[in-house]
């Protein structure tokens, strides 16, 4: 009997000690980890102020490849939500909600040195008011680096079991933060290191459009003169083909970028027409969208004897005859001209006002923006293209009096493309065309976006 009493007393003492220890333990928990990224703060901010890239950097997908993730709420910023469901008991069900983001995205420029984003967390971890705080801080001599401090905070209240869970805060919460930070660094490493803060892109649903096109190539050291010559040659070929086909050109010229290499630039020049079916080689054929070539199909080699700046298709390689379809499924009109049904997908659209030298940089901005905002694209099957909405105007002395205006398109993939970009939803207008000084001898840097890089000015479009 005495031993039973001793055992009961011992249990009471242990219970009392447990209560006392629980009472004196902290009523909240905090853990944080930091990592410095070699990226501009705006890119890091945009990636963390939406959940579209979350599965690419969070550790949840690594722990359970079959986890189900679902986006809801707003596409971007406060109100954006992500929920998950996993058969892995250590993950279970959960939900993240962006509670706040300061300052607002359009205020995150070179004058802002810090930002904070808070995600509210609802999952199986013990406690209340669970949230992640992501503090961003510019670092480096030129502020070209961004330090991210990712912290987790939780309130335990007077629940003693919850308070004891603070002993394990360096378990799942800590490991999740550390792993996700490392993955985030890998995700951001693939984003072009370019400032797109002045781009103001919109999402636009394009319409299927019949076009005639010519494939061509220039050497980049030929500059804008080579681009202009090749484009003019291709446009003339398309206009001649349109006349023979009895169709009309109904819009400005389009350039589809195939490969913007270090030495050469390969692209298609296209013009929209007013017919979706053409009669070629005595047969009427309906135009269809281009398709990805089959594995093993080779691109015909471009002629190396073409003069600088001229279309590389001036001496065409042997290929399909008029009325056939090439490896992209495009209708062959003649040796140089093809016909296809272009566009038809949602696209990210940026505006460039200036010379054609700024278009390549705008393309890179669009790609970087798409990556940080989680918009999917594929440059192989859905190539970037630009439309010369208005050509530049020069006076009799050859001085630029009005900038050219280019709309640059990045086709987007998937069924979950948002209807609007954050800039679009906020009502921030895209840049408009501005006139250059009448006495200007060359076009100055466009006011609508960052100035074109020095190499682009001599490298062509």
Buried (B, 14 or more C-beta within 10 A) or exposed (E): EEEEEEEEEEEEEEEEEEEEEBEEBEBBBEBBBEBEBEBBBBBBBBBBBBBBBBBBBBBBBEBBEEBEBEBEBBBBBBEBBBBBEBEEEEBEEBBBBBBEBEEEBEEBEEEBEBBBBBBBBBBEBBBEEBBBBBBBBBBEEEBBBBBBBBBBBBBBEEBBEBBBBBEEBEEBBBEBBBBBBEBBBEBBEEBBEBBBBEBBBBBBEBEEBBBBBBBBBBBBEBBBEBBBBBBBBBBEBBBEBBEEBEBEBEBBBBBBBBEBEEEBBBBBBBBBBEBBEBEBEEEEBEBBBBEEBEEEEEEBEBBEEBEEBBBBBBEBEEEBEBBEBBBBBBBBBBBBBBBBBBBEBBBBBBBBBBBBBBBBBBBBBBBBBBBBBBBEBEBEEBBBBBBBBBBBEBEEEEBBBBBBBBBBBBBBBEEEBBEBBBBBBEEEEBBEBBEBEEEBEEBBBBBBBBBBBEEBBEBBB
